[in-house]
Amino acid sequence: MNELLPTATPKQARRAALRLMGPHRISAIAAVVTLTAATAIGLLTPLVLGAMVDAVTDADGDAVSRIGTLTLALVGIAVASSFLVGVSNYLLAGVGERVVADLREEVVVRVLDLPQSDVERAGRGDLVSRITGDVRLVTRAVSEALPVFATAALTIVLTLIGLGSLDWRFAVAAVIAAPIQIQALRWYLSRSAPVYREEREAEGARAQQLLDSLSNSDTVGSLRLAQPHLEQIESRSMAAVRLSLLTTRLRTRFFGRLNIAEFIGLSAVLITGFWLVKDGQISIGAATAAALFFHRLFDPVGAVLSVFDELQEGTIALARLVGVTLAPVPSAPTDPQEPVDSSASLERVTFSYRSGDAPVLRDIDITIPAGSVTALVGATGAGKSTVAKLIAGTYEPTEGVVKIGTVPRNELPPSTSRSAVALVTQEVHVFAGTLAEDLRLADPSATDNDIIAALDTVGASDWLRALPDGLETVVGDGGHRLTATQAQQLALARIELLDPPLLILDEATAEAGSAGARVLDDAALALTRGRTAVTVAHRLSQAVDADQILVMDDGRVVEHGSHDELVNLGGRYAELWEAWSAPRS
């Protein structure tokens, strides 16, 4: 079970929302004032229609003239109200979008500051569901649900005031339905809030399982684990579906209760109007206005209660996003030290993914001299990638210490920790934008000549020249499509521009087909020159020229030495090499 990133409490979420709203308070106040004016003007319509009824029933000589004047008034009310509603919704949506943008930026900044081990333990699916699904829900809540809620709430308050201005007994009759509505809302919120929270977490777990299965599809296929993975996906998908169906049933029962409340409230207002008109205390027009006032309550009351659904989803999504910003970031070391060189070592390191789990590495002692190339080989699950990620800082050891240039990783300054080691995996991403912009993410000061030289180092010159606009060719989503080999070369070129002293290649060429394997092997070899390098070898041919080879099995280093030494030893590596180099029929 993944250790999900934290979720903020309702109080923490509210505090964060108010803080984010601070820089935009003037726009927010303008939106509220405009919305209040629009709502107040719109509520003049029932009064005008009531006056029309009185004009008709009075049947005096001025009736036609009065009706004409009142008709023009209705047109003016409709135009003014529509204009002001549009302005207020625009202002509210603008404030909401800016607040969400600020929140999204805070989340991304905090994620980049978090230890990679925390992100890995939480699972990328949980993180992806937060910065995609949760951001979408918060955006929808602030840009759609919040304006509807604010408009409806103002309409309810001003309508009740309007009813009371006609006769206080109308207001009393109208609120007869309120206890039923309030009870329906309390019933709904008490049951739906936990379900929505579970639904968001279930969707995060489903996304994580999909990512795990798809990103490791080769391993899943080779070990014949497709069926168990499909069963896991099905199980987590069905959990999300069951929760979604439960929320639908709750909403259906909720709106049924609201319909009963509307029926009771309108009946009370009509009966009250009948008796007041019969006693001559009010005119037919006033009774008509009262009925129209209450009828106008149907939509806003329903809107307030129905958007609670979206607001509740948005609130829970907000809590999940704010929770990421509250995730603890390790404090900087009190006595930071700079590494003397680019060597690396693991000293008596044991590692488990989660507390209580069986260790996947046991008592590992590894020394990687500065300027050397070390290859990690072994069967799938031997622990090669785990060692690589410990050196890179993606994981923290359960026991023991990882050092960079004789300095423990946790005592390195944050800037050094990020720049001293670069990890390249088989999972690469092509960022949307021009090719030059993509590469300048690694080095914003890089000139065009620097970029061309980096691409030449990784063997990308040929396809660079074939691009329609050279370095200005748009790549990524919606742009020129790069092959898997070209995308990996692009990732390797970023490393060349970044120029880290210690480079880790975790099966960085494994995704290429046979045609691109040699190209990427040559590119990786070029990057290792002049650097300390650790290569997780997907193919044994990648280990042949390494200065030292570490053979791993079941979380331990069982052999180490050069290629020739290990072949002559006749042990585990020799068996692997013989199987690798044997002629294939």
N, C-alpha and C positions, 0 to 999 in steps of 0.2 A: 504494500500500500504506500503510495507516494505521500510525502509530508507536504501538504499544500501550503502555498504562501499564505500569510495571515489575512484575516478579514477584519476590517475595522468594526468597532461597536457603533450603534446608532449615534451616540453622543460624539464620537470621534469623526464620523462621517459628516454630521451637521456642522461641527467646528471647522472641518476642512472646507465644506461648501461655502460657509460664511467668509472664510479667509480668501478663498478664490474669487468670491464675489466682490471683495473690497475694491480692487482697482477699477471695477466697472459699475460702482454704485450710482454714479450720476445717470448713466444710461438706464439702469434698472429703475431709478426713481421716475425718470421721464416716462418709461414704459408703463409704470403703475398709474401715474397721473393720467396719461392718455387713455389707458384702458378704463379707468373709473369714469372719465368723461364720456367715452363711447357707450359704456353700459348705461349710464344715467340717461343719456339722450335716447337710447333704444327703448327704454322703459316708458317713454312718453307715448308710445304707440297705443297701448290699451286705453290710456286716458282719452286720446283723440278719438279712438273708435267708440268709446262710451259716449263722448260728446256727440258723435254722429247719430247714435241711436236716439239720444234725447232730442236732437234736431228733427229727426223723422217722426218721433212720437208726439212732439209738441205741435207739429204740422202748422206752424205759423207762416207768415209771408216771407220771412227771411230764411226759411229752411234750406232752399236751394243755394242761396248765397253762403250760408254757414257751412253747408256740406262741401261746397267748392273750396272755401278757405281751408277747411280741415283736411281736404284731400291734398292740397298743396303742402300743408304742414306735414302730412305723412310722407310725401316725397322728400321734403327737406330732411326729415328725421332719418329716413332710410339712407340718403346720400351721406349725411354727416356721420351717422353711426358707422356705416360701412368704411368710410375713409379713416375714421379714428381707430376702428378695430384693426384695419390693415396696418396702420402706422404702429400701433401698440404691439401687434404680433411680430412685426418686423424687428422692433426694438428688443422684445423679449427673446426672439430667436437669435438675434445677434449677440446679446449678452450670454445666452446659453451656449452658443457655439464657441465663443471666446473662452468661457469658463472651462468647457470640455477640452478645448485645445490646450489650455494651461495645465489641466489635470493630466492629460495624455503625456505632455512633455515631462511633468514631474515623475510619472510612472516610468517612462523610458529612462530618464536620468538615474532614478533609484535602481532600476534593474541593472543598468550598466555598472553601478557602484557595488551591487551585491556580490558576495563571493559566488563564483560559478558553482561551487559545491552546493550552495543553497538552491540555486536555480535548477541544478540537475536533480536534486532530491525532490523538489516540488514537481518536476516534470514539465517539459515544454508545453504540453497540452494545456495544463492549467494556466500558464502564462499567456499562451496564444488565445485561449478563450477569454481571458480578461481584457487584453488589448484589442480584441476584435469584437466578440459578442457583447462583453460588458460595456465597452465604449459605445457600441451601437445602441444599447438599451439606454444608457445615460443620455446620449445625444437625442434619441427619440423622446425621452421623458422631458428634457428641458426645451426642446424646440417644438414639440407637438402637445404633449400632455400638460406641461406646466401652463402654457397660455390658455388652454381649454379650461383647466382647473381654476386659474385666476379669474377668467371671464365668468365662469359659472358661479363661483363663490360670490363675486360682486353682484351678479344678477340676482342670486337668492336673497342676499341682504337687502338690496335696494327694492326688490319686489315685495318683500315683507313690509318694508317701510311704506311702499305705495299702497298695499292692502290696508295697512293701518290708517293711512291718511283718508281712505274712503270711509271706513268704519272699523273701529278696533275689533269688532266681532268677526270681521273677515280674517284678520290676522290670527285670531284664536282658532278659527275653523281650519285655517291653512296648516297650523302647526300640529293639528291632531295626528297627521300622518308622520310627523317627525320621530316619535318614539319607535315606530315600526322601522323607519329607515335607519335610525341610529342602531337599533338592535341588529338589523340585517348587516350593517357595516361591521359592527363589532364581531358578529358571528363569522363573517367572511374573513376579516383581517386575522383573527386568532387562528384560523385554520389554514389560510393561504400563505402567510408569511414564511412559516417553516418549510412549506412545500416548495415555494419559489426558491428559497435558499438551497434546498436539496437538489432542485432541478438544475440550477446553475452549476453546482458542484458535479452533478452527474454528467452534464454536458462537457465540463472540463475533463473528467475522467475518460469520457468517450473520445474526446479529441486526443488525449494523451495516448490512448491505446491505438488509435489510428496512426499517429505519428510513429510510435514504437514499431508497429507492424510494417508500415510502408517504408520507413527509413532503413529498416534492417531486412528488407525483402529477400536479398540474396541469402543471408544467413538463415532466415526462416525457411526458405525453399530448400536449401542444401541439407538442413537438419530435419526436413519433413515435419515442420512445426506449423504448417499452414492451417490445418484443421483446429488445433488448440487456439491459435491466434484468431481465427474466424469466430470460434465460440466465445472468446473473450470480447471481441468487438460486438457480437450479437448480444451478449449478456449486458454490457454497458449501454448499448443502444436501447435495449428493451427497458432498462432501468430508467433512462431518460424519457422514453415514450410513456411508460406507466405514470410517471410524475406529471407529464404534460396532459395526459388524459384526466388525471385527478384534478388539476387546476381547471380544466374545462368543465368538469362536473360541478365544481364549487362555484364557478362563475354562473352557470345555468341556474342553480338553486338561488344564488344571490339575486339575480335579476328577476326571478319569479317573486321574491319577497318585495322588491321595489315596485312591481306592477300592482300588487295588492295595496301598498301604501298609497299609490297614486289614485287608485279607485276610491279609497276611503276619504282621502283629502278633497278630491273634486266633489264628491257627493256632499261633504260637509259644507263646502263653500256654496254650492248651488242651493242647498236647503236653507242656509242662512240668508242668501240673497232673496229667496222666495218670501220668507217671513218678513224681512225688512221692507221689501217693496209692498207687500200686502198691507203692512202697518203704515205705509206712507212715510217711512223714515228716510228712504233713499229713492232715487229715481231708477227707472229701468236701465238707463245708460250707466249709472254707477254700478248696478249689479252686474251688467254686462262687462264693464271694465274689471270688476273683481274676478269674474270667472276667467277672463282673458289673462289677468295677472297670474292667477293660479295655474292656468294652462301653460303659461310661459315658464312656470317652475318645473314642469315635467322634464324638459330637455336639460336645463342646467343641473337640476338635482341628479338626473340620470347620468349627466356628463361628469359631475363631481365624483359620484360613486363609481362610475365605470372607469374613469381615468385613475382611480386609486389603484386599479390593476396595473396600469403602465407605470404609475409613480412608484408603486411598491417594487416592481421589477427594477425600475431605475434606481431606487434607493438601495436595494440589495446589490445591484451592480456597482453603484457608487462606493458602497462599503468594501467591496472586493478590490476596487481600484485604489481607494485610499489605503486599504490594508497593505498594498504593495509599497506605497510611499512610507509606511510606518515600519516596514521590515528593518530590523537592526542591521546597520552597516558596521563592520568591525572598525574600531578606532585605529587611527594611525599609530605605528609603533612609537613608543616614547623615546627610543634611542635608535633611530633608523641607521642602517649601515649599507654602504654601497659594496657590491660584490667586487672582489679583486680581479676576477676573470669570468669567463663564460662557462666554467666547468659546472657540473651538477652532480648531486649524489643523493641517494636514499640510504638512510642509516636505520637499520632494524625497523623497517616500516611494515606495519600491518594495516590492512584497510578493509572495512565493511561498509556497504552502501548505507545501511541503517543500523541503529543501535539494536543489539540482540541478534542480528543476522550472522550467519557463518561468514568468516573473513574470506575475501576473494584473493587477497595477498597475505602472505605470512612471512614475517621475518626477512624482508627483502633488504639486502645490502648491495648497492650498485654504485659504482664510481664511473663518471663519464668525464674524461680529461678534456680540458679546453682545447678547441681546435680539432677534436677527433670526430669521427663518424661512427655511431653505435647503431647496430641493427638489433631489433627485438623480433625474434621468430618464435613460432610455436603454434599449436593447434588453436582453433576457435575456442574462446573461453579460458585460455591459459593465463590471461591477465596482462597481455601486452598493452592494450589501449588504456587500461587502468593505470599502469606505470606511466605512460605518456601523459595522461591527464593529471596525475599527481605532480609531475615535473612542471607542467604548464600552469598549475594552480587551479585547474578546474575542480579537482577534489582536494580535500584536506586529509592527511593520514589519521587513522584511528589511533595508532601508536607510532612512535618513532618521529623522525624529522626529515624533511626534504630541504636540501640546501642548494643555493645557486652561488657558485664561487665562494664556498665555505660559509655563507651567511644563510641562516634559516629563512625560508620564504616569508614567514610572518613578521620578520624583522626588516624586510626591505621597504623602502619608501614606496607608496602607491604608484608613483610615476615610473619608478624603476621596475617594479613588479610587472607593470603592463608592457614596458618597452624591452625588457631584457629577454623575454621568451615569446616566441610566436608559435601558435599551434595551427596546423593546416590539416583538415580532415577530408574525408571523401564527400562530405556534405558542403557544397559551395553555393553561393548565391550571387547572381548577377543583378546589381542594383540598377534601378531605372534611371536613365540619363545617358549622356554621351559616354563613350569609352574613356575619354580623358577624365571626365568627372568621376567615373567609377574608380579609376586608379588613383586619383588625387585624394580619395578618402584615406589612403594609407600615408600620403605625404602631400599636404595641401600646397607646399612650395615647389613641387616637382614641375620642371619645365617640360615642354613637348619632347625635347631631346632626351630628357631623363626617362620619360614614359616609353619612348620608342626603344631606348637601350634596355629597359626592364623587360619589355615584350620580346626583344631579340634574345635576351638571356634565356628565356623559357621557351624559345623556339617558335614564337608566334608571329614572326616577321611576315611569313608568306600570306597568312590569312588577313593580317593587318593591311597589307597592300591591296588585297582584293576587296576590302570593305568599300562601300559606295562613297562614304565621306571621310574615310580615314579615322583619325582620332575623334572626329566630331560625329561619327555614326552613333545614332541612338540605339542602345541595347537595353536588355531587361524587358519588363512587361510592356507590350505594345511596340517594341522596337525590333531591331535586327536580331534574329534568333541565333544564338551560338550553340554549337554542338557541345556534348558533355566534355569532350577533350578541350575545346576552346575555353569553356567556362572554367575548367580547372587550371588551364594555363593563365587565365586572367587572375585567378586567386593566387597563383604562385608569383605572378608579376607584382601583385600588391606587396607580397612579402619581400621581394627584391627592393621595392621602393621603401618599405618600412625599415629594412636593414637591421633585423634583430641579431644580437650576438649568438643567441641560442635558438635553434630552429628544431621544431618537432613535426615530423610528417607522419600522421596517424592514418596509414593506408590511404594517403592522399591521391594515389593514382589508381585506386582499386575500381573506381566507377567507369574507367575508360574501357572500351572494347579492345580486342586484340590489336586492331589497327592503331589505336592511340596509346597503347601501353608503352611502347618503346619511346614515343615522343615525350610522354609525361615522365618516364623514368629518366630520360636525358635531362629534362627540365629540372627535376628534383635534384639530380646529381649536380647540375650547374649551381643550384642554390646552396648546396652544402659546402662548396669551395670557400675556404676562408672563414667558415663558421663552425661552431660546435653544433652537431646535428644528431638527432635521435630519429631513426626511421622504424616505424612499425611495418615490417615487411609483409606484404600481401603475397608477393611472389619471391621465392628464394633467390632469384636472380638479382633482386634489389639488395641482398645482403652480401653478395660475393666480395665486393670491393670495400666493405666497411672495415674500419680499423679494429673493431671488436664486435663480436656477435654474442648476444645473450639469448640463450635458449630457455624458454619458459614452459613450465608444465604445472598445471593445477596450482597456480598462484605462487610458484617458486622459481628461482633461477636455478636450473639443473646443470647447465653447462655454460662456459664462456671461453672465448678465444677468437682467433682469426678463422677465416673460412678453411684454410689449409689445415690448421691445427685441429679443428673440430672434425673435419673429414677423416684425418688420420687417427683421431681418437676412437672412431668407430662406435660412437654412442648414439644418442637421440638425434643429434643434428645430422650425423652421417646417414641415418635411416631416412630422415626427411629429404636429404639431398639425393639419395639414391632413387627414392620414389619420384622426386621432382624431375630429375635428369634422365630417367628411364625413357626409352623410345616409346612413343604413343602410336598404337596401331590404328 
